[in-house]
Amino acid sequence: MSLHGFAHGAAQSWNGAAVTTDEPAFTRTFCHHAFGGDNAFTNKLSAAMFQLGNSYLLCRDKPVCNGELYWVLIEPLRDHRKALDGFAGDRIGTLHAPGLRQIIEHLGDASIWPTPFAGMDAFERTAIREFVVASEMETLACRRGVAGLSLRAGQAVSPRDLRALAAETARITRRFSDLWLTRNKPSRLRDNIKRFRAVETEAKTLAGK
């Protein structure tokens, strides 16, 4: 997604009006040049990328593009003040449940992402994996957001749903870790894993294990 953002910024500096009036066309053009493949691959990849990149528009009444859903991924469900390492901020409480459910519907289907084609370079194959994992992480964040809003409103969340959140958090931790180590050093990974495991434990505790 960062490469797309860099290209988008460069295009804005050259011909901003053209980019702003047809954002999906820009993403299709980016996918065509960055990944190659036939039109079907380009169209499928660009459509999924566009959904992923614009999901933040749905999660709040007043959207803020600042990685909001990552923070939701590591915020305690019941009380944000109990976050690990003194993390402060109530992100879940500012979310919009209907929008979260839309994101889950859009990104929760792994089939929206195309399969890498024969002959695709390793760098691009890894990029596709990154998109898929980012999509899975946003879906989990939205599921956590819906559960957190319910708990904070005094509504019940079933032990089954809480255990499912814990299990999905554990799965995402493994997926994220494998992908991180493909291109990065392990030092900062440990910080992320610690936070993921803290919210996994909380979900298990709320479910009564």
N, C-alpha and C positions, 0 to 999 in steps of 0.2 A: 504493500500500500504506500510505502514511503516513496518508491520510484514513481508511482502514479502522481503523488503529491508534488514531487519535484518537477515532473513534466508539466503538470497543470500550472504551477507557478510560472514556469518559463513561457508557456503558451499565453498566459494572462499578460505577461509583459510585452509580448509581441502583438497580440490581437485579442485583447480581453473581451471585446463585445462578441466575437464569434464563439468563444468558449462559453461565456455566460448564457447565451441564448440556446445552446444545444449541448448541455453537459453529457448526455448519454452518447452523443456522436463522438465527443472527445475521448471518452473512455473506450469506445469501440476502436477508434484510431490508435490509441495507445496500445491496446491489447494486440492489434494486428502487427504493429511494428516491434513491440517488445517480446511477443511470444511466437508469432508466426501462426502457422496452421491454417485450416480452411475457414470459410465464412461461418460454418456452423459452430466450430470451436470458438472463434472470436466472438460471435454473438452471445453464446452461452456464458463464456467467461466474463465478458463486459457487463452483461445483465446482472450476474451474481455479484461482481465487484461493486456495481452501482448500488445495489441493495445494501451490501455491507457498509460501504462508505457513507451512506445516508441514513443509517439506522438511528443515529443520534437525534434526528429530526422528530422521531416518534416517541422518544422515551420521556420527554417532559413537555409541559405546556409552553415553556419558553426554552427552546433548545440552546444548549451550550456545547460547542465542539471542543471538549478538553479531555477526552478519554474517560468520560463519565462512567461508562459501563465497566471499565476495569476496576474502578474504586468500588462499584457495587459488588463485584466479584469477591472482594476481600473484606467487605464491611459486615460485621455481625448482623444477623437477621433481626434479632430482638432489640438490641440496644447499641447504637453506634459508639457510645462512650466506652464500651468494653473492648474496643479494637486493640489488636496486638501492637506493641511498641508505641502506644499513645497516639495512634492515628486518630485524627479528629475530623469530624465532618459528617453530616447526615445526608448522604446521597440518596439512600433508599426512600427517605421521607419526602423527597422532592419529585419522585417519579410518577408517571401517569400509567396506571395499570392497563387501560385499553391499548395504549401504544406499545407497551411491553408485549402484550399478547400478539399484536401484529408482527412485531419483530420475530417472536418465536415461530409464528406461522411462516414468515418469509425465509428465515435463516435456519430453521430447525430441520429442513429437508436437505440432506447431504447431496441429493441428486441434482441440485441447482448448479453444482460445480462440474466442469468437464473433466474427463480423464485425460491425463497427459498423452500426447500422441507419440507414435514411434519416431525416434530420432530427436526428440526434444532434449536440449542440453540439461545437465544436472542443475545448473543455477535456476533455470526456469521451472524445472520440476519441483525444486525446493520451494520456490515462490508459490506455486499452486498449493503445496502442503501448508504453507504459512497462511494463505487465504482460508483454507478449510478449517484449520485450527482456530484462527481468529473468529470465524463464523460460529464455531462450536462454543468458544468462550463467551461470545456475546449472547448466544442463546441461553447458556447457563446463567449468565449475569441477569438476564431478564426473568428467568424462572425464579432465581433467588429474590429478585426485586418484587415479584408478585407475592411470593411467600412472606417476605419481610413486611410488605404493606399490610397483609392480612394479620400477621401476628401483632403488629403495632396498633392495629385497629381493634384488637381484642377478639379477632376471629380465629377459629381453629384451623390449623394446618395438620393434615393427617400424618401419623407416624410413617406411613408408607411413602408419602410425598417427601417428607424430610429425609428418610433413608435414601430415597432416589437422588435427592440433591447431594447427599454425602457421597454416594457412589459415583455420581457424575463428576463431582469435584475431584475425587481420587483419579478417575480416568483422565480428566483434563490435565491434572498435575503431571501424569506420566507423558501424555502427548506433548504438552508444553515443554517439558524437560528434554525429551528426545530432540525436539525441533531446535530448542535453544542451543544445545550442545553441537548442533550441526555447524553453527557459524560463530558461536560466542564462547567466552571463558565461563567456567562454572561459578565464579565468585558471586555475582549478583543473582544467579539462579537460586542460590541458597535462601536469599531473602524472600523471593517469591514463593518458594516451596513452603517456607515457614508460615507465611500468611495463608496460603491455600489450605495447609493442614489444620490451621487454627479454625477456619470456618467449616471445614469438614467435620472436625471434632464437635463444634457447636451444634451442627445439624444432627449428628448422632445423639448428642446429649438431649436435645429438644425432643427427639423421637423416642427417647427412653431406651436407645440402643436395641 
